[in-house]
Amino acid sequence: MDDALPERARKRIYPVLVSPQSVLDTISPRTGWSRRLHGLLSERPAMNLAGMGVAGRWDDDPFWSRHLG
């Protein structure tokens, strides 16, 4: 269902996910937010993450992998 979001919004979810993690790095460095996000995205039915601007294997990205390790 690639047409569920307007074109201008399709690539916006990734920065929305990065922003709270960036803030949490400062205010709550030991938070489990990234692990909960990973679990949520892993346990849910397949989603079109690429259509939301999230790269395939996003959890291997150095930004995320340091929080998930």
N, CA, C and O atoms as a CHARMM CRD file, in Angstrom:
* protein
*
  276
    1    1 MET  N      0.84400  -1.17800   0.00000 PROA 1      0.00000
    2    1 MET  CA     0.00000   0.00000   0.00000 PROA 1      0.00000
    3    1 MET  C      0.89200   1.24500   0.00000 PROA 1      0.00000
    4    1 MET  O      0.91000   1.99900   0.97300 PROA 1      0.00000
    5    2 ASP  N      1.61000   1.45000  -1.06200 PROA 2      0.00000
    6    2 ASP  CA     2.55000   2.55500  -1.17100 PROA 2      0.00000
    7    2 ASP  C      1.86700   3.91400  -1.22800 PROA 2      0.00000
    8    2 ASP  O      2.51200   4.93300  -0.97900 PROA 2      0.00000
    9    3 ASP  N      0.57900   3.95500  -1.54900 PROA 3      0.00000
   10    3 ASP  CA    -0.11600   5.22800  -1.69500 PROA 3      0.00000
   11    3 ASP  C     -0.78100   5.68900  -0.39900 PROA 3      0.00000
   12    3 ASP  O     -1.55600   6.64600  -0.41300 PROA 3      0.00000
   13    4 ALA  N     -0.49200   5.02300   0.71700 PROA 4      0.00000
   14    4 ALA  CA    -1.14900   5.37000   1.97700 PROA 4      0.00000
   15    4 ALA  C     -0.73200   6.75100   2.48100 PROA 4      0.00000
   16    4 ALA  O     -1.50800   7.41600   3.16800 PROA 4      0.00000
   17    5 LEU  N      0.46600   7.18300   2.15300 PROA 5      0.00000
   18    5 LEU  CA     0.96000   8.48800   2.59000 PROA 5      0.00000
   19    5 LEU  C      1.14500   9.40300   1.39000 PROA 5      0.00000
   20    5 LEU  O      1.50700   8.94200   0.30800 PROA 5      0.00000
   21    6 PRO  N      0.90200  10.68200   1.57000 PROA 6      0.00000
   22    6 PRO  CA     1.20300  11.61700   0.47600 PROA 6      0.00000
   23    6 PRO  C      2.69900  11.60500   0.16400 PROA 6      0.00000
   24    6 PRO  O      3.51500  11.31400   1.03800 PROA 6      0.00000
   25    7 GLU  N      3.04700  11.91400  -1.04800 PROA 7      0.00000
   26    7 GLU  CA     4.45000  11.88900  -1.48700 PROA 7      0.00000
   27    7 GLU  C      5.36400  12.66000  -0.54400 PROA 7      0.00000
   28    7 GLU  O      6.44000  12.17100  -0.20100 PROA 7      0.00000
   29    8 ARG  N      4.96000  13.85400  -0.11900 PROA 8      0.00000
   30    8 ARG  CA     5.83000  14.69200   0.71600 PROA 8      0.00000
   31    8 ARG  C      6.07200  14.09200   2.09700 PROA 8      0.00000
   32    8 ARG  O      7.03800  14.46400   2.76400 PROA 8      0.00000
   33    9 ALA  N      5.21800  13.17300   2.54100 PROA 9      0.00000
   34    9 ALA  CA     5.35600  12.59100   3.87400 PROA 9      0.00000
   35    9 ALA  C      6.06300  11.23700   3.86600 PROA 9      0.00000
   36    9 ALA  O      6.42500  10.72700   4.92600 PROA 9      0.00000
   37   10 ARG  N      6.25900  10.66200   2.71700 PROA 10     0.00000
   38   10 ARG  CA     6.78400   9.29400   2.64700 PROA 10     0.00000
   39   10 ARG  C      8.17200   9.13300   3.23300 PROA 10     0.00000
   40   10 ARG  O      8.49000   8.06600   3.75900 PROA 10     0.00000
   41   11 LYS  N      8.98700  10.13100   3.16100 PROA 11     0.00000
   42   11 LYS  CA    10.36200   9.99500   3.63700 PROA 11     0.00000
   43   11 LYS  C     10.57700  10.69100   4.97600 PROA 11     0.00000
   44   11 LYS  O     11.71700  10.96200   5.35500 PROA 11     0.00000
   45   12 ARG  N      9.52400  10.97700   5.67800 PROA 12     0.00000
   46   12 ARG  CA     9.65700  11.75400   6.90200 PROA 12     0.00000
   47   12 ARG  C      9.73100  10.93300   8.17700 PROA 12     0.00000
   48   12 ARG  O     10.16300  11.46800   9.19800 PROA 12     0.00000
   49   13 ILE  N      9.34300   9.68900   8.18000 PROA 13     0.00000
   50   13 ILE  CA     9.30900   8.94300   9.43500 PROA 13     0.00000
   51   13 ILE  C     10.72200   8.68000   9.97300 PROA 13     0.00000
   52   13 ILE  O     10.92500   8.67200  11.18700 PROA 13     0.00000
   53   14 TYR  N     11.68300   8.46800   9.09900 PROA 14     0.00000
   54   14 TYR  CA    13.03100   8.16400   9.58200 PROA 14     0.00000
   55   14 TYR  C     13.59700   9.30000  10.43600 PROA 14     0.00000
   56   14 TYR  O     14.06800   9.03400  11.54200 PROA 14     0.00000
   57   15 PRO  N     13.57300  10.54300   9.97600 PROA 15     0.00000
   58   15 PRO  CA    14.07500  11.61100  10.85400 PROA 15     0.00000
   59   15 PRO  C     13.25900  11.74400  12.14100 PROA 15     0.00000
   60   15 PRO  O     13.78900  12.15500  13.17400 PROA 15     0.00000
   61   16 VAL  N     11.98700  11.40000  12.08000 PROA 16     0.00000
   62   16 VAL  CA    11.16000  11.44700  13.28400 PROA 16     0.00000
   63   16 VAL  C     11.62500  10.39000  14.27600 PROA 16     0.00000
   64   16 VAL  O     11.55100  10.61700  15.48400 PROA 16     0.00000
   65   17 LEU  N     12.09600   9.25500  13.81000 PROA 17     0.00000
   66   17 LEU  CA    12.61300   8.21400  14.69000 PROA 17     0.00000
   67   17 LEU  C     14.01100   8.54900  15.20900 PROA 17     0.00000
   68   17 LEU  O     14.34200   8.22500  16.35000 PROA 17     0.00000
   69   18 VAL  N     14.81800   9.18500  14.39400 PROA 18     0.00000
   70   18 VAL  CA    16.17400   9.55700  14.80700 PROA 18     0.00000
   71   18 VAL  C     16.14200  10.67600  15.85000 PROA 18     0.00000
   72   18 VAL  O     16.94900  10.68000  16.77900 PROA 18     0.00000
   73   19 SER  N     15.22800  11.61000  15.70100 PROA 19     0.00000
   74   19 SER  CA    15.18200  12.77300  16.60000 PROA 19     0.00000
   75   19 SER  C     15.02700  12.40800  18.06900 PROA 19     0.00000
   76   19 SER  O     15.82600  12.86900  18.88400 PROA 19     0.00000
   77   20 PRO  N     14.02500  11.59200  18.45300 PROA 20     0.00000
   78   20 PRO  CA    13.92000  11.28400  19.88400 PROA 20     0.00000
   79   20 PRO  C     15.12400  10.50500  20.40500 PROA 20     0.00000
   80   20 PRO  O     15.53700  10.69500  21.54800 PROA 20     0.00000
   81   21 GLN  N     15.69000   9.63000  19.57300 PROA 21     0.00000
   82   21 GLN  CA    16.86100   8.89000  20.03600 PROA 21     0.00000
   83   21 GLN  C     18.03000   9.83500  20.25800 PROA 21     0.00000
   84   21 GLN  O     18.78900   9.66100  21.21100 PROA 21     0.00000
   85   22 SER  N     18.18600  10.81800  19.40800 PROA 22     0.00000
   86   22 SER  CA    19.25900  11.79800  19.58100 PROA 22     0.00000
   87   22 SER  C     19.08500  12.58700  20.87400 PROA 22     0.00000
   88   22 SER  O     20.05800  12.84000  21.58400 PROA 22     0.00000
   89   23 VAL  N     17.86500  12.97100  21.17700 PROA 23     0.00000
   90   23 VAL  CA    17.59100  13.69000  22.42500 PROA 23     0.00000
   91   23 VAL  C     17.82500  12.76800  23.61600 PROA 23     0.00000
   92   23 VAL  O     18.42400  13.17100  24.61300 PROA 23     0.00000
   93   24 LEU  N     17.35300  11.53500  23.50900 PROA 24     0.00000
   94   24 LEU  CA    17.51800  10.58200  24.60500 PROA 24     0.00000
   95   24 LEU  C     18.97800  10.26600  24.87800 PROA 24     0.00000
   96   24 LEU  O     19.33200   9.93900  26.01000 PROA 24     0.00000
   97   25 ASP  N     19.83700  10.35500  23.86300 PROA 25     0.00000
   98   25 ASP  CA    21.27200  10.15400  24.08100 PROA 25     0.00000
   99   25 ASP  C     21.79300  11.10800  25.14600 PROA 25     0.00000
  100   25 ASP  O     22.69900  10.76400  25.90600 PROA 25     0.00000
  101   26 THR  N     21.22400  12.29500  25.20100 PROA 26     0.00000
  102   26 THR  CA    21.66800  13.31400  26.14600 PROA 26     0.00000
  103   26 THR  C     20.93800  13.22300  27.47800 PROA 26     0.00000
  104   26 THR  O     21.56900  13.25200  28.53500 PROA 26     0.00000
  105   27 ILE  N     19.61600  13.11200  27.43500 PROA 27     0.00000
  106   27 ILE  CA    18.86000  13.20700  28.68200 PROA 27     0.00000
  107   27 ILE  C     18.66800  11.87800  29.40100 PROA 27     0.00000
  108   27 ILE  O     18.40700  11.85900  30.60300 PROA 27     0.00000
  109   28 SER  N     18.79400  10.77800  28.68700 PROA 28     0.00000
  110   28 SER  CA    18.60700   9.46400  29.30000 PROA 28     0.00000
  111   28 SER  C     19.42400   8.42800  28.53500 PROA 28     0.00000
  112   28 SER  O     18.86100   7.59400  27.82700 PROA 28     0.00000
  113   29 PRO  N     20.74600   8.47600  28.67200 PROA 29     0.00000
  114   29 PRO  CA    21.62000   7.65000  27.84300 PROA 29     0.00000
  115   29 PRO  C     21.39600   6.14100  27.96600 PROA 29     0.00000
  116   29 PRO  O     21.76500   5.39400  27.05900 PROA 29     0.00000
  117   30 ARG  N     20.81300   5.68700  29.04400 PROA 30     0.00000
  118   30 ARG  CA    20.60400   4.24700  29.20900 PROA 30     0.00000
  119   30 ARG  C     19.17800   3.80700  28.87000 PROA 30     0.00000
  120   30 ARG  O     18.77300   2.69600  29.21200 PROA 30     0.00000
  121   31 THR  N     18.44000   4.65000  28.22100 PROA 31     0.00000
  122   31 THR  CA    17.06100   4.31300  27.86800 PROA 31     0.00000
  123   31 THR  C     17.00000   3.09200  26.96000 PROA 31     0.00000
  124   31 THR  O     17.93500   2.81700  26.20800 PROA 31     0.00000
  125   32 GLY  N     15.91500   2.37900  27.03500 PROA 32     0.00000
  126   32 GLY  CA    15.70000   1.22600  26.17000 PROA 32     0.00000
  127   32 GLY  C     14.79000   1.54300  24.99400 PROA 32     0.00000
  128   32 GLY  O     14.25600   0.64000  24.35000 PROA 32     0.00000
  129   33 TRP  N     14.61400   2.83900  24.71500 PROA 33     0.00000
  130   33 TRP  CA    13.69100   3.24900  23.66100 PROA 33     0.00000
  131   33 TRP  C     14.03500   2.62700  22.31300 PROA 33     0.00000
  132   33 TRP  O     13.14700   2.14300  21.61200 PROA 33     0.00000
  133   34 SER  N     15.29200   2.63400  21.94900 PROA 34     0.00000
  134   34 SER  CA    15.67300   2.08800  20.63500 PROA 34     0.00000
  135   34 SER  C     15.41500   0.58800  20.57000 PROA 34     0.00000
  136   34 SER  O     15.03100   0.07800  19.51800 PROA 34     0.00000
  137   35 ARG  N     15.61900  -0.12700  21.67400 PROA 35     0.00000
  138   35 ARG  CA    15.34100  -1.56000  21.68700 PROA 35     0.00000
  139   35 ARG  C     13.83400  -1.82800  21.58700 PROA 35     0.00000
  140   35 ARG  O     13.41000  -2.78000  20.93100 PROA 35     0.00000
  141   36 ARG  N     13.04300  -0.99500  22.23200 PROA 36     0.00000
  142   36 ARG  CA    11.59100  -1.15000  22.11700 PROA 36     0.00000
  143   36 ARG  C     11.12200  -0.84700  20.69200 PROA 36     0.00000
  144   36 ARG  O     10.25300  -1.53400  20.15500 PROA 36     0.00000
  145   37 LEU  N     11.70600   0.18400  20.09000 PROA 37     0.00000
  146   37 LEU  CA    11.37800   0.50900  18.69500 PROA 37     0.00000
  147   37 LEU  C     11.74200  -0.66400  17.78800 PROA 37     0.00000
  148   37 LEU  O     10.94900  -1.06400  16.93500 PROA 37     0.00000
  149   38 HSD  N     12.92300  -1.20300  17.97100 PROA 38     0.00000
  150   38 HSD  CA    13.37000  -2.33600  17.16700 PROA 38     0.00000
  151   38 HSD  C     12.42100  -3.51700  17.34600 PROA 38     0.00000
  152   38 HSD  O     12.03500  -4.15900  16.36900 PROA 38     0.00000
  153   39 GLY  N     12.05000  -3.80200  18.57400 PROA 39     0.00000
  154   39 GLY  CA    11.11700  -4.89400  18.82700 PROA 39     0.00000
  155   39 GLY  C      9.77700  -4.65700  18.16500 PROA 39     0.00000
  156   39 GLY  O      9.19300  -5.57100  17.58300 PROA 39     0.00000
  157   40 LEU  N      9.29700  -3.45000  18.25300 PROA 40     0.00000
  158   40 LEU  CA     8.01100  -3.11600  17.63700 PROA 40     0.00000
  159   40 LEU  C      8.05800  -3.32700  16.12300 PROA 40     0.00000
  160   40 LEU  O      7.15400  -3.93200  15.54700 PROA 40     0.00000
  161   41 LEU  N      9.10400  -2.83200  15.49200 PROA 41     0.00000
  162   41 LEU  CA     9.21200  -2.96600  14.03900 PROA 41     0.00000
  163   41 LEU  C      9.48800  -4.40100  13.61300 PROA 41     0.00000
  164   41 LEU  O      9.12600  -4.80000  12.50600 PROA 41     0.00000
  165   42 SER  N     10.12100  -5.17400  14.47400 PROA 42     0.00000
  166   42 SER  CA    10.42900  -6.57100  14.14800 PROA 42     0.00000
  167   42 SER  C      9.22900  -7.48500  14.34300 PROA 42     0.00000
  168   42 SER  O      9.06200  -8.45400  13.60200 PROA 42     0.00000
  169   43 GLU  N      8.39600  -7.18800  15.32900 PROA 43     0.00000
  170   43 GLU  CA     7.28500  -8.06200  15.67500 PROA 43     0.00000
  171   43 GLU  C      6.02100  -7.78900  14.86800 PROA 43     0.00000
  172   43 GLU  O      5.16400  -8.66500  14.75100 PROA 43     0.00000
  173   44 ARG  N      5.89700  -6.62200  14.32700 PROA 44     0.00000
  174   44 ARG  CA     4.69200  -6.24700  13.57800 PROA 44     0.00000
  175   44 ARG  C      4.69600  -6.91400  12.20900 PROA 44     0.00000
  176   44 ARG  O      5.74600  -7.33300  11.72200 PROA 44     0.00000
  177   45 PRO  N      3.54000  -7.01200  11.59600 PROA 45     0.00000
  178   45 PRO  CA     3.51600  -7.52300  10.21300 PROA 45     0.00000
  179   45 PRO  C      4.40600  -6.65100   9.32000 PROA 45     0.00000
  180   45 PRO  O      4.67300  -5.48900   9.62500 PROA 45     0.00000
  181   46 ALA  N      4.84000  -7.22500   8.24500 PROA 46     0.00000
  182   46 ALA  CA     5.74000  -6.51200   7.32600 PROA 46     0.00000
  183   46 ALA  C      5.16300  -5.15100   6.94800 PROA 46     0.00000
  184   46 ALA  O      3.98800  -5.02000   6.60600 PROA 46     0.00000
  185   47 MET  N      6.01900  -4.16000   7.02000 PROA 47     0.00000
  186   47 MET  CA     5.64000  -2.79500   6.66300 PROA 47     0.00000
  187   47 MET  C      6.54700  -2.31400   5.54800 PROA 47     0.00000
  188   47 MET  O      7.64300  -2.84200   5.35800 PROA 47     0.00000
  189   48 ASN  N      6.10100  -1.33400   4.82600 PROA 48     0.00000
  190   48 ASN  CA     6.91000  -0.73700   3.77700 PROA 48     0.00000
  191   48 ASN  C      7.80700   0.32800   4.39300 PROA 48     0.00000
  192   48 ASN  O      7.55900   1.52400   4.23800 PROA 48     0.00000
  193   49 LEU  N      8.84900  -0.11000   5.09300 PROA 49     0.00000
  194   49 LEU  CA     9.74600   0.83700   5.75400 PROA 49     0.00000
  195   49 LEU  C     10.48400   1.70300   4.74700 PROA 49     0.00000
  196   49 LEU  O     10.72100   2.88300   5.00600 PROA 49     0.00000
  197   50 ALA  N     10.85400   1.13400   3.59500 PROA 50     0.00000
  198   50 ALA  CA    11.54500   1.92800   2.58100 PROA 50     0.00000
  199   50 ALA  C     10.66900   3.08100   2.12300 PROA 50     0.00000
  200   50 ALA  O     11.17000   4.17100   1.84800 PROA 50     0.00000
  201   51 GLY  N      9.37400   2.84900   2.03900 PROA 51     0.00000
  202   51 GLY  CA     8.44900   3.90000   1.64700 PROA 51     0.00000
  203   51 GLY  C      8.33300   5.00400   2.67700 PROA 51     0.00000
  204   51 GLY  O      7.82700   6.08800   2.38600 PROA 51     0.00000
  205   52 MET  N      8.80700   4.72300   3.89200 PROA 52     0.00000
  206   52 MET  CA     8.79700   5.72700   4.96100 PROA 52     0.00000
  207   52 MET  C     10.17300   6.35600   5.15700 PROA 52     0.00000
  208   52 MET  O     10.38100   7.12200   6.09700 PROA 52     0.00000
  209   53 GLY  N     11.10800   6.03100   4.26900 PROA 53     0.00000
  210   53 GLY  CA    12.43800   6.60900   4.35100 PROA 53     0.00000
  211   53 GLY  C     13.39100   5.84100   5.24100 PROA 53     0.00000
  212   53 GLY  O     14.48800   6.32100   5.52400 PROA 53     0.00000
  213   54 VAL  N     12.99600   4.65300   5.69100 PROA 54     0.00000
  214   54 VAL  CA    13.83800   3.82900   6.55800 PROA 54     0.00000
  215   54 VAL  C     14.57600   2.83100   5.67400 PROA 54     0.00000
  216   54 VAL  O     13.95800   2.05800   4.94200 PROA 54     0.00000
  217   55 ALA  N     15.88300   2.85600   5.74700 PROA 55     0.00000
  218   55 ALA  CA    16.69600   1.97500   4.90500 PROA 55     0.00000
  219   55 ALA  C     16.52900   0.52000   5.32800 PROA 55     0.00000
  220   55 ALA  O     16.24300   0.23000   6.48900 PROA 55     0.00000
  221   56 GLY  N     16.70700  -0.37800   4.38700 PROA 56     0.00000
  222   56 GLY  CA    16.72000  -1.79800   4.71400 PROA 56     0.00000
  223   56 GLY  C     17.85500  -2.06800   5.69200 PROA 56     0.00000
  224   56 GLY  O     18.92500  -1.46700   5.59100 PROA 56     0.00000
  225   57 ARG  N     17.62500  -2.94900   6.61500 PROA 57     0.00000
  226   57 ARG  CA    18.60100  -3.27000   7.66800 PROA 57     0.00000
  227   57 ARG  C     19.00700  -1.99700   8.42300 PROA 57     0.00000
  228   57 ARG  O     20.18200  -1.79900   8.73300 PROA 57     0.00000
  229   58 TRP  N     18.03900  -1.15400   8.70900 PROA 58     0.00000
  230   58 TRP  CA    18.28800   0.09900   9.42000 PROA 58     0.00000
  231   58 TRP  C     18.99000  -0.14500  10.74800 PROA 58     0.00000
  232   58 TRP  O     19.74200   0.70600  11.22300 PROA 58     0.00000
  233   59 ASP  N     18.74500  -1.30200  11.34600 PROA 59     0.00000
  234   59 ASP  CA    19.33500  -1.58700  12.65000 PROA 59     0.00000
  235   59 ASP  C     20.82900  -1.88900  12.57400 PROA 59     0.00000
  236   59 ASP  O     21.49500  -1.95600  13.60700 PROA 59     0.00000
  237   60 ASP  N     21.36600  -2.07400  11.36100 PROA 60     0.00000
  238   60 ASP  CA    22.81300  -2.24700  11.18700 PROA 60     0.00000
  239   60 ASP  C     23.54400  -0.91600  11.04500 PROA 60     0.00000
  240   60 ASP  O     24.77200  -0.87500  11.11600 PROA 60     0.00000
  241   61 ASP  N     22.81200   0.15500  10.84700 PROA 61     0.00000
  242   61 ASP  CA    23.41500   1.47900  10.74400 PROA 61     0.00000
  243   61 ASP  C     24.15100   1.78400  12.05200 PROA 61     0.00000
  244   61 ASP  O     23.62900   1.49000  13.12700 PROA 61     0.00000
  245   62 PRO  N     25.34800   2.36600  11.98200 PROA 62     0.00000
  246   62 PRO  CA    26.10600   2.64400  13.20900 PROA 62     0.00000
  247   62 PRO  C     25.32200   3.45800  14.24800 PROA 62     0.00000
  248   62 PRO  O     25.47600   3.24300  15.45000 PROA 62     0.00000
  249   63 PHE  N     24.49100   4.38300  13.78700 PROA 63     0.00000
  250   63 PHE  CA    23.69500   5.18700  14.73000 PROA 63     0.00000
  251   63 PHE  C     22.82700   4.28600  15.59700 PROA 63     0.00000
  252   63 PHE  O     22.77400   4.45300  16.81500 PROA 63     0.00000
  253   64 TRP  N     22.14600   3.33100  14.96800 PROA 64     0.00000
  254   64 TRP  CA    21.23100   2.45500  15.70900 PROA 64     0.00000
  255   64 TRP  C     21.94300   1.29700  16.36300 PROA 64     0.00000
  256   64 TRP  O     21.58900   0.91400  17.47800 PROA 64     0.00000
  257   65 SER  N     22.92900   0.72900  15.71300 PROA 65     0.00000
  258   65 SER  CA    23.56200  -0.46400  16.26800 PROA 65     0.00000
  259   65 SER  C     24.24700  -0.19400  17.59800 PROA 65     0.00000
  260   65 SER  O     24.33900  -1.09300  18.43400 PROA 65     0.00000
  261   66 ARG  N     24.72600   1.01600  17.80800 PROA 66     0.00000
  262   66 ARG  CA    25.35400   1.31300  19.10500 PROA 66     0.00000
  263   66 ARG  C     24.31700   1.36800  20.23200 PROA 66     0.00000
  264   66 ARG  O     24.66100   1.20600  21.40300 PROA 66     0.00000
  265   67 HSD  N     23.06500   1.59500  19.88000 PROA 67     0.00000
  266   67 HSD  CA    22.00000   1.61800  20.89400 PROA 67     0.00000
  267   67 HSD  C     21.35600   0.24700  21.08100 PROA 67     0.00000
  268   67 HSD  O     20.74900  -0.01900  22.11800 PROA 67     0.00000
  269   68 LEU  N     21.48700  -0.60900  20.09400 PROA 68     0.00000
  270   68 LEU  CA    20.82800  -1.90000  20.15000 PROA 68     0.00000
  271   68 LEU  C     21.73500  -3.00400  20.69200 PROA 68     0.00000
  272   68 LEU  O     21.26300  -4.06600  21.09800 PROA 68     0.00000
  273   69 GLY  N     23.01300  -2.74500  20.69400 PROA 69     0.00000
  274   69 GLY  CA    23.99100  -3.76300  21.07800 PROA 69     0.00000
  275   69 GLY  C     23.99300  -4.19900  22.48000 PROA 69     0.00000
  276   69 GLY  O     24.79400  -5.05400  22.85900 PROA 69     0.00000
